[in-house]
């Protein structure tokens, strides 16, 4: 295989892996909607239960149910709280049943179940309560560059690792682009996104256990070492490969796992002792 064809193949697979990781991030994690199909009164009802909301009003839970004889209700309570479960009826607007989850401050969560009824038949849509997290609104001019640079980091990290393995060109350049991308996307724009969403620039180590923050600093740390090693010895293959694997593992961890959340039980226990 000549060098041109090899470079094209490496670029193709690097882009493929990056797009694959982007799809994986979109389809996994605790903020991805709960989807499914349930049968109610002989009719199949598709549902999509949201698990993230960034506006200032109550989050709307909607289920399209054309049959007007079918009613709905939401069973809910705040996540990590001592609250009792509450039942709220869903309101019909045309062919859609709509329920509202009480708004919480950023990082507050509400867990809920949706039940549809037709006559005496009751059908629970989600076997396990869905947990919705409220966030502050992140401006698109901050969020889009953040996402862009993080996936640029994934692309050039994969590209660097493959170039090292298959003896390609521009390894040092691609490693430098990876470090810059992780730095801008994860360590500059990431905290700004966090500030808008949860009113805190950093909730990872040593101030908290937010996995999104922690994995950004780990990926950056390994790639800085790889870049320094490559500057001293461009034939080094170990550190670029290790750094590529670390960043790949980081991207395989679903976004928002162990993210910011409010523990209402602490507030309630404090109030009960007064």
N, C-alpha and C positions, 0 to 999 in steps of 0.2 A: 504494500500500500504506500503510494507516494505521500509526501508531506501535506499537499493540498487536500487530498481526499481524507487523510487522517484528521486534519484540522476541522473539516466540514462535519465528519462523523462525530468528533468530540463535541463540537458546538451543538449538533442535533440532540445528542443524548443529554447534554447539560440543560438545554432548554426543556427537553421532555421531562427530566426529573424536577425542574423548577415548577413547571406547570402542574405536574403531578402533586407536588407538595402544596401548591396553592389550592388545588382542588380538595386535597385532604384537609387542609386547615379550614376551608369553607364548610366542609361537610361533617366536621367533628367538633368536639368541645362542648362545654356546659352552656354556651349561648346559642347553639344551633337548635332551631325549632324542633319540637317533638311532632313527628308526622305519622300518619297511619290511616287506616280505613276501618270503620265499624259498621255493623249491620243493625239498623233500627227499624222495626216494623217492616222487615223485608226489603228495606232500601239500604244501599251502601252509601255511607257518609264519609267523605274524605275530610280530614282535619289537619290543621297546622297550628300548634300551640306555641306561642312566642315565649322566649326565655331571656330576652334582653330588651330594654326600652330606654330611650335617651331623651324623651321630651318631658315637659314639666307638668303634664296632666296625668290622669289615671291611665294605665295601660289597658288597651282594649283587646279582649280575647274574642275572636270571631270564628264562627263555624257556619258554613253555607248549608242550609237545610231548607230546600224548597217546600217540603211538606209542612203546611201551617199547623197541622195537628201535633207536630213534634215540638216539645218544649225543652228548655235547657236550664241548668243551674250550675253554679260554681261553688265548690267547697274550698275554702281558703283560710290561710293564716300566715302570719309573718314567719319566715325561715329563721331558725335559731332563736326562738322566742318561747315564752310560756303562755302564749295566747291560746284561747280555745278556738276550735274550728268554727267558721261562720259559713252559712249557706246564703248565697245571693242568687236570685233568679236572673236569667238572661233575658234581654229585651229583644223582641223581633223587629227588624227593619227590612221589609220586603222578604227576600229569601235567606236572610242572614240573621243568626242569633248572636247577640253581642252582650258580653259581660265586661265588667270593669274591675281591675285590681287596684286597690288603694295606693296612691302614690307614696313613695318613700324617698328619703334623701339618698344621694348617690352612695352606692354599695349596699343599700338596703335590699333585702330579697323577700319575695312573697311566693309561697308554695301553694299550688292549686290543682284541683281535679275538676274535670268537666263531665257532667252526667246529662244524657239526653233521655227524655221520657216520651213514650207514646202509649196512652192509656195506662195500663198497669205495668207495662214493660219499662224497665230502667236499664240503661246501658252506660257503663262507665267507659269513657274514651281512653284515658291513660291509666294503666294499671298502677303506675307509680307517680306520685305527685310531680308535676313540672315545677321547676324553680326558676322564677323570673328575677333578674337582677336589674335594678334601676341604675342608670349612669347619667352623668352630666352630658350635655351635647358637645361633641367634638367637631369643630369647624372642618369642613372638607378640605380647606387649603392647608390644614395641618395633617389630617388623617391620610389623605391620598399620598403626599410625599413620604410619610412614614411607611405606608405599605409598599410603595415603590422601592424605597431604599432597602427594606428588609428582603424583598424578593430579588433585588439586584445582588444583595449579599449572598443569597442562596445560589443564584446563577453563577456568580464568579467563584464562589467557594467550590462548587461542584466542578466547574471548568478548571480551576487550578489543580484540584486533586487528580482529575483525569489527565491533564497535561503532564503532571509529574509522573503518573503511572506509565503513560504511553510515550514519554519523552517528547512532548510537544514544545511549542515556543511560548515566549512571553509569560513564563511562570511568575516571575517577580512582579511584573506589571499587574497581572490578574490578582495576585495575593494582596498587593497594595490597594487595588480597587475594592477587594473584599473587606479589608480592614476599614477603609473609609466608609463603605456602605453600612457596615455594622455600627460603626461609630455614630454616623449621622442618623440612621434609622432607629437604632436601638437605644443609644445613650444620649442623644440630643432630642430628637423628635419623640422618642418613646416616653420620656418623662413629661414632656409637654402634653402629649395625649393623656397621660395618667392624671395630670393636674386638671385638665378640663373634665375628665370623666369622673375622678374621685377626689379632687381637691387635694392631691398630694403628688409631689414630683417623683417620689421614690418610695415604694412599699415592699421592696425586696430586702435582702440581707444588707445591713444588720438591723434594719428597722422593722422588718416584717418577713413574711414567707411567700410573697407574691412570686409565683414561678415564672411569670412573663418577664419581670425585671431581672430575676436571678439568671435565667437562661441567656439573656442578652449580654450580661457582663461576663459570663463563662465563655460564650462564643467569642467575644471580643478579646478576652485574655489569651485564649489559645491561638487566635489568628495573629495577634501581635507577636507572640513568641515565634510563630512560624515565619512571619515576615522578617524578623530580626535574624533568625537562623539562615534564611534564604539570602539575605544581604551579605552574610559572611561566607556562605557556601551555597552557590546556586545549584549544586548537584545533590544537595540534601533532599531526600525523599520522605523521610520519616515524619517530620513535623507538619509539612503541608497536608499529608494524608491524614494524620491524626486530627488536625484542625478541621479538615473537610468532614470527617466522620462526626466530630463533635457538633458542628453546625447542622449536619443532617439530622442527628438525634434530637437537637434542639427544635428543629422544625417539625419533627414527628410528634413532639409533645403538643397536644391540642391547646390552642390559644385560650387564655383565661382560666386554665386549671389552677386551683389554689389562688385565685384572684382575690381582689379586695371584697370584703363582705362585712356587714355589721352584725355583731352578736348582741341581739336585743335582750338576751337573758341576763347579761351583766347589768344593764340599765334597770331591768325589772327587779332583780335581786337587791340592787342598791335602794330602789324606791321602797321595797317591802320592809327593809330594815330601819327606815326612818320613823 
